[in-house]
Amino acid sequence: MEKKLIKEHRKQTEPQQTIEVPANLLKELYQITAEAKSLSALAIAQHEKENALDLQMEQKKGILRQKRH
């Protein structure tokens, strides 16, 4: 009788464990995706800031060249 109860308990808990693993993986994948998007946005912002600074430096160089002549 005890063995039957243990066996029945295992039958009922195994599907739940089988579902929990993919659910945890999905949560991890979602978190990784969110972090990757955030990192991508930071990289794009940094690139845009660098471009703006480069443009600003070129403009200042042009002004200095004009003052020399």
A tleap script that builds the chain and sets N, CA, C and O, in Angstrom:
source leaprc.protein.ff14SB
mol = sequence {
  NMET GLU LYS LYS LEU ILE LYS GLU HIE ARG
  LYS GLN THR GLU PRO GLN GLN THR ILE GLU
  VAL PRO ALA ASN LEU LEU LYS GLU LEU TYR
  GLN ILE THR ALA GLU ALA LYS SER LEU SER
  ALA LEU ALA ILE ALA GLN HIE GLU LYS GLU
  ASN ALA LEU ASP LEU GLN MET GLU GLN LYS
  LYS GLY ILE LEU ARG GLN LYS ARG CHIE
}
set mol.1.N position { 0.823 -1.192 0.000 }
set mol.1.CA position { 0.000 0.000 0.000 }
set mol.1.C position { 0.876 1.268 0.000 }
set mol.1.O position { 0.624 2.208 -0.754 }
set mol.2.N position { 1.873 1.272 0.832 }
set mol.2.CA position { 2.764 2.440 0.927 }
set mol.2.C position { 3.480 2.672 -0.404 }
set mol.2.O position { 3.617 3.809 -0.856 }
set mol.3.N position { 3.931 1.593 -1.020 }
set mol.3.CA position { 4.614 1.721 -2.306 }
set mol.3.C position { 3.681 2.302 -3.361 }
set mol.3.O position { 4.100 3.108 -4.192 }
set mol.4.N position { 2.410 1.890 -3.326 }
set mol.4.CA position { 1.439 2.418 -4.274 }
set mol.4.C position { 1.252 3.921 -4.068 }
set mol.4.O position { 1.163 4.675 -5.038 }
set mol.5.N position { 1.193 4.356 -2.816 }
set mol.5.CA position { 1.026 5.774 -2.516 }
set mol.5.C position { 2.238 6.582 -2.976 }
set mol.5.O position { 2.097 7.672 -3.531 }
set mol.6.N position { 3.414 6.040 -2.742 }
set mol.6.CA position { 4.645 6.718 -3.175 }
set mol.6.C position { 4.664 6.825 -4.695 }
set mol.6.O position { 4.988 7.873 -5.253 }
set mol.7.N position { 4.313 5.730 -5.351 }
set mol.7.CA position { 4.297 5.716 -6.811 }
set mol.7.C position { 3.282 6.723 -7.353 }
set mol.7.O position { 3.570 7.447 -8.306 }
set mol.8.N position { 2.122 6.767 -6.757 }
set mol.8.CA position { 1.083 7.706 -7.179 }
set mol.8.C position { 1.517 9.154 -6.934 }
set mol.8.O position { 1.269 10.036 -7.756 }
set mol.9.N position { 2.153 9.377 -5.817 }
set mol.9.CA position { 2.655 10.723 -5.501 }
set mol.9.C position { 3.685 11.158 -6.546 }
set mol.9.O position { 3.654 12.301 -7.004 }
set mol.10.N position { 4.570 10.285 -6.914 }
set mol.10.CA position { 5.574 10.592 -7.943 }
set mol.10.C position { 4.927 10.909 -9.277 }
set mol.10.O position { 5.364 11.820 -9.981 }
set mol.11.N position { 3.879 10.160 -9.634 }
set mol.11.CA position { 3.174 10.406 -10.889 }
set mol.11.C position { 2.590 11.810 -10.915 }
set mol.11.O position { 2.570 12.468 -11.955 }
set mol.12.N position { 2.121 12.254 -9.774 }
set mol.12.CA position { 1.482 13.566 -9.719 }
set mol.12.C position { 2.493 14.712 -9.630 }
set mol.12.O position { 2.227 15.804 -10.132 }
set mol.13.N position { 3.638 14.479 -9.004 }
set mol.13.CA position { 4.614 15.567 -8.841 }
set mol.13.C position { 5.557 15.687 -10.033 }
set mol.13.O position { 6.073 16.776 -10.283 }
set mol.14.N position { 5.795 14.630 -10.764 }
set mol.14.CA position { 6.705 14.692 -11.910 }
set mol.14.C position { 6.248 15.682 -12.974 }
set mol.14.O position { 7.071 16.460 -13.457 }
set mol.15.N position { 4.969 15.689 -13.363 }
set mol.15.CA position { 4.556 16.686 -14.367 }
set mol.15.C position { 4.766 18.121 -13.881 }
set mol.15.O position { 5.145 18.996 -14.659 }
set mol.16.N position { 4.522 18.353 -12.609 }
set mol.16.CA position { 4.705 19.699 -12.063 }
set mol.16.C position { 6.179 20.099 -12.148 }
set mol.16.O position { 6.490 21.235 -12.505 }
set mol.17.N position { 7.065 19.196 -11.830 }
set mol.17.CA position { 8.495 19.479 -11.916 }
set mol.17.C position { 8.902 19.688 -13.371 }
set mol.17.O position { 9.754 20.525 -13.670 }
set mol.18.N position { 8.297 18.931 -14.264 }
set mol.18.CA position { 8.596 19.049 -15.686 }
set mol.18.C position { 8.164 20.424 -16.206 }
set mol.18.O position { 8.809 20.985 -17.092 }
set mol.19.N position { 7.091 20.955 -15.662 }
set mol.19.CA position { 6.604 22.273 -16.060 }
set mol.19.C position { 7.452 23.377 -15.440 }
set mol.19.O position { 7.702 24.397 -16.081 }
set mol.20.N position { 7.895 23.186 -14.205 }
set mol.20.CA position { 8.659 24.216 -13.499 }
set mol.20.C position { 9.993 24.512 -14.186 }
set mol.20.O position { 10.415 25.667 -14.242 }
set mol.21.N position { 10.650 23.494 -14.699 }
set mol.21.CA position { 11.949 23.702 -15.346 }
set mol.21.C position { 11.815 24.623 -16.560 }
set mol.21.O position { 12.542 25.613 -16.634 }
set mol.22.N position { 10.921 24.346 -17.515 }
set mol.22.CA position { 10.785 25.270 -18.649 }
set mol.22.C position { 10.325 26.667 -18.213 }
set mol.22.O position { 10.743 27.663 -18.803 }
set mol.23.N position { 9.478 26.747 -17.198 }
set mol.23.CA position { 9.027 28.058 -16.731 }
set mol.23.C position { 10.208 28.855 -16.203 }
set mol.23.O position { 10.317 30.052 -16.470 }
set mol.24.N position { 11.084 28.211 -15.465 }
set mol.24.CA position { 12.280 28.889 -14.959 }
set mol.24.C position { 13.197 29.301 -16.105 }
set mol.24.O position { 13.774 30.388 -16.081 }
set mol.25.N position { 13.330 28.448 -17.093 }
set mol.25.CA position { 14.152 28.781 -18.252 }
set mol.25.C position { 13.572 29.966 -19.013 }
set mol.25.O position { 14.312 30.834 -19.474 }
set mol.26.N position { 12.257 30.003 -19.143 }
set mol.26.CA position { 11.611 31.129 -19.826 }
set mol.26.C position { 11.853 32.430 -19.069 }
set mol.26.O position { 12.104 33.470 -19.678 }
set mol.27.N position { 11.778 32.371 -17.738 }
set mol.27.CA position { 12.054 33.567 -16.940 }
set mol.27.C position { 13.488 34.034 -17.149 }
set mol.27.O position { 13.742 35.229 -17.305 }
set mol.28.N position { 14.408 33.103 -17.152 }
set mol.28.CA position { 15.815 33.451 -17.365 }
set mol.28.C position { 16.028 34.040 -18.758 }
set mol.28.O position { 16.740 35.032 -18.914 }
set mol.29.N position { 15.417 33.434 -19.757 }
set mol.29.CA position { 15.546 33.941 -21.128 }
set mol.29.C position { 14.957 35.343 -21.259 }
set mol.29.O position { 15.520 36.200 -21.940 }
set mol.30.N position { 13.829 35.569 -20.604 }
set mol.30.CA position { 13.216 36.889 -20.633 }
set mol.30.C position { 14.149 37.911 -19.992 }
set mol.30.O position { 14.329 39.009 -20.519 }
set mol.31.N position { 14.738 37.550 -18.861 }
set mol.31.CA position { 15.650 38.462 -18.175 }
set mol.31.C position { 16.891 38.749 -19.030 }
set mol.31.O position { 17.344 39.890 -19.116 }
set mol.32.N position { 17.423 37.716 -19.650 }
set mol.32.CA position { 18.595 37.895 -20.519 }
set mol.32.C position { 18.237 38.803 -21.695 }
set mol.32.O position { 19.016 39.682 -22.066 }
set mol.33.N position { 17.074 38.591 -22.272 }
set mol.33.CA position { 16.624 39.415 -23.400 }
set mol.33.C position { 16.466 40.872 -22.972 }
set mol.33.O position { 16.889 41.785 -23.682 }
set mol.34.N position { 15.858 41.082 -21.813 }
set mol.34.CA position { 15.671 42.451 -21.320 }
set mol.34.C position { 17.019 43.119 -21.068 }
set mol.34.O position { 17.204 44.290 -21.401 }
set mol.35.N position { 17.952 42.387 -20.486 }
set mol.35.CA position { 19.276 42.942 -20.215 }
set mol.35.C position { 20.032 43.224 -21.514 }
set mol.35.O position { 20.749 44.219 -21.616 }
set mol.36.N position { 19.871 42.356 -22.490 }
set mol.36.CA position { 20.528 42.570 -23.784 }
set mol.36.C position { 19.973 43.814 -24.473 }
set mol.36.O position { 20.728 44.589 -25.061 }
set mol.37.N position { 18.666 44.004 -24.403 }
set mol.37.CA position { 18.061 45.195 -24.999 }
set mol.37.C position { 18.555 46.455 -24.292 }
set mol.37.O position { 18.835 47.467 -24.935 }
set mol.38.N position { 18.659 46.388 -22.991 }
set mol.38.CA position { 19.148 47.524 -22.221 }
set mol.38.C position { 20.593 47.845 -22.584 }
set mol.38.O position { 20.958 49.007 -22.762 }
set mol.39.N position { 21.402 46.808 -22.690 }
set mol.39.CA position { 22.806 47.000 -23.059 }
set mol.39.C position { 22.915 47.570 -24.467 }
set mol.39.O position { 23.753 48.433 -24.728 }
set mol.40.N position { 22.081 47.094 -25.360 }
set mol.40.CA position { 22.072 47.596 -26.728 }
set mol.40.C position { 21.702 49.079 -26.751 }
set mol.40.O position { 22.319 49.866 -27.469 }
set mol.41.N position { 20.705 49.452 -25.970 }
set mol.41.CA position { 20.297 50.859 -25.911 }
set mol.41.C position { 21.429 51.720 -25.362 }
set mol.41.O position { 21.649 52.832 -25.843 }
set mol.42.N position { 22.144 51.222 -24.366 }
set mol.42.CA position { 23.280 51.961 -23.813 }
set mol.42.C position { 24.392 52.118 -24.853 }
set mol.42.O position { 24.999 53.183 -24.964 }
set mol.43.N position { 24.649 51.070 -25.599 }
set mol.43.CA position { 25.692 51.127 -26.627 }
set mol.43.C position { 25.320 52.128 -27.719 }
set mol.43.O position { 26.172 52.883 -28.188 }
set mol.44.N position { 24.063 52.133 -28.119 }
set mol.44.CA position { 23.602 53.081 -29.135 }
set mol.44.C position { 23.721 54.514 -28.615 }
set mol.44.O position { 24.181 55.402 -29.332 }
set mol.45.N position { 23.308 54.731 -27.381 }
set mol.45.CA position { 23.397 56.069 -26.789 }
set mol.45.C position { 24.855 56.529 -26.712 }
set mol.45.O position { 25.162 57.687 -26.995 }
set mol.46.N position { 25.739 55.622 -26.332 }
set mol.46.CA position { 27.162 55.955 -26.254 }
set mol.46.C position { 27.705 56.314 -27.635 }
set mol.46.O position { 28.466 57.271 -27.774 }
set mol.47.N position { 27.322 55.561 -28.640 }
set mol.47.CA position { 27.764 55.820 -30.006 }
set mol.47.C position { 27.277 57.188 -30.483 }
set mol.47.O position { 28.032 57.947 -31.091 }
set mol.48.N position { 26.023 57.491 -30.207 }
set mol.48.CA position { 25.464 58.784 -30.594 }
set mol.48.C position { 26.177 59.926 -29.873 }
set mol.48.O position { 26.439 60.972 -30.467 }
set mol.49.N position { 26.487 59.726 -28.608 }
set mol.49.CA position { 27.199 60.751 -27.838 }
set mol.49.C position { 28.602 60.968 -28.416 }
set mol.49.O position { 29.056 62.106 -28.537 }
set mol.50.N position { 29.275 59.896 -28.765 }
set mol.50.CA position { 30.604 60.011 -29.376 }
set mol.50.C position { 30.528 60.782 -30.696 }
set mol.50.O position { 31.361 61.648 -30.964 }
set mol.51.N position { 29.530 60.462 -31.513 }
set mol.51.CA position { 29.361 61.163 -32.791 }
set mol.51.C position { 29.102 62.651 -32.570 }
set mol.51.O position { 29.638 63.491 -33.292 }
set mol.52.N position { 28.279 62.976 -31.570 }
set mol.52.CA position { 27.986 64.378 -31.280 }
set mol.52.C position { 29.248 65.099 -30.817 }
set mol.52.O position { 29.494 66.238 -31.213 }
set mol.53.N position { 30.044 64.442 -29.982 }
set mol.53.CA position { 31.288 65.054 -29.519 }
set mol.53.C position { 32.286 65.235 -30.660 }
set mol.53.O position { 32.968 66.257 -30.737 }
set mol.54.N position { 32.367 64.247 -31.539 }
set mol.54.CA position { 33.256 64.363 -32.709 }
set mol.54.C position { 32.841 65.547 -33.585 }
set mol.54.O position { 33.686 66.319 -34.039 }
set mol.55.N position { 31.551 65.681 -33.816 }
set mol.55.CA position { 31.047 66.788 -34.623 }
set mol.55.C position { 31.363 68.124 -33.953 }
set mol.55.O position { 31.787 69.079 -34.604 }
set mol.56.N position { 31.149 68.170 -32.658 }
set mol.56.CA position { 31.434 69.394 -31.914 }
set mol.56.C position { 32.923 69.757 -31.993 }
set mol.56.O position { 33.272 70.927 -32.154 }
set mol.57.N position { 33.780 68.767 -31.882 }
set mol.57.CA position { 35.221 69.014 -31.975 }
set mol.57.C position { 35.599 69.518 -33.372 }
set mol.57.O position { 36.410 70.435 -33.504 }
set mol.58.N position { 35.022 68.930 -34.391 }
set mol.58.CA position { 35.308 69.364 -35.761 }
set mol.58.C position { 34.845 70.806 -35.975 }
set mol.58.O position { 35.531 71.586 -36.635 }
set mol.59.N position { 33.707 71.155 -35.431 }
set mol.59.CA position { 33.210 72.524 -35.548 }
set mol.59.C position { 34.145 73.501 -34.841 }
set mol.59.O position { 34.446 74.572 -35.368 }
set mol.60.N position { 34.603 73.129 -33.648 }
set mol.60.CA position { 35.520 73.995 -32.910 }
set mol.60.C position { 36.865 74.137 -33.638 }
set mol.60.O position { 37.467 75.211 -33.645 }
set mol.61.N position { 37.319 73.056 -34.237 }
set mol.61.CA position { 38.562 73.122 -35.020 }
set mol.61.C position { 38.390 74.087 -36.195 }
set mol.61.O position { 39.286 74.876 -36.498 }
set mol.62.N position { 37.237 74.016 -36.846 }
set mol.62.CA position { 36.947 74.906 -37.973 }
set mol.62.C position { 36.937 76.362 -37.539 }
set mol.62.O position { 37.468 77.221 -38.241 }
set mol.63.N position { 36.346 76.644 -36.402 }
set mol.63.CA position { 36.305 78.012 -35.880 }
set mol.63.C position { 37.720 78.504 -35.576 }
set mol.63.O position { 38.073 79.640 -35.894 }
set mol.64.N position { 38.525 77.637 -34.956 }
set mol.64.CA position { 39.907 78.022 -34.648 }
set mol.64.C position { 40.714 78.277 -35.919 }
set mol.64.O position { 41.522 79.206 -35.955 }
set mol.65.N position { 40.515 77.483 -36.944 }
set mol.65.CA position { 41.212 77.669 -38.213 }
set mol.65.C position { 40.819 78.995 -38.855 }
set mol.65.O position { 41.664 79.696 -39.411 }
set mol.66.N position { 39.549 79.330 -38.775 }
set mol.66.CA position { 39.070 80.578 -39.352 }
set mol.66.C position { 39.672 81.788 -38.620 }
set mol.66.O position { 39.990 82.799 -39.245 }
set mol.67.N position { 39.823 81.678 -37.307 }
set mol.67.CA position { 40.385 82.791 -36.527 }
set mol.67.C position { 41.871 82.995 -36.845 }
set mol.67.O position { 42.375 84.116 -36.770 }
set mol.68.N position { 42.556 81.929 -37.192 }
set mol.68.CA position { 43.983 82.021 -37.511 }
set mol.68.C position { 44.208 82.738 -38.843 }
set mol.68.O position { 45.224 83.408 -39.024 }
set mol.69.N position { 43.295 82.602 -39.741 }
set mol.69.CA position { 43.485 83.176 -41.095 }
set mol.69.C position { 42.906 84.521 -41.163 }
set mol.69.O position { 42.963 85.165 -42.211 }
savepdb mol mol.pdb
quit
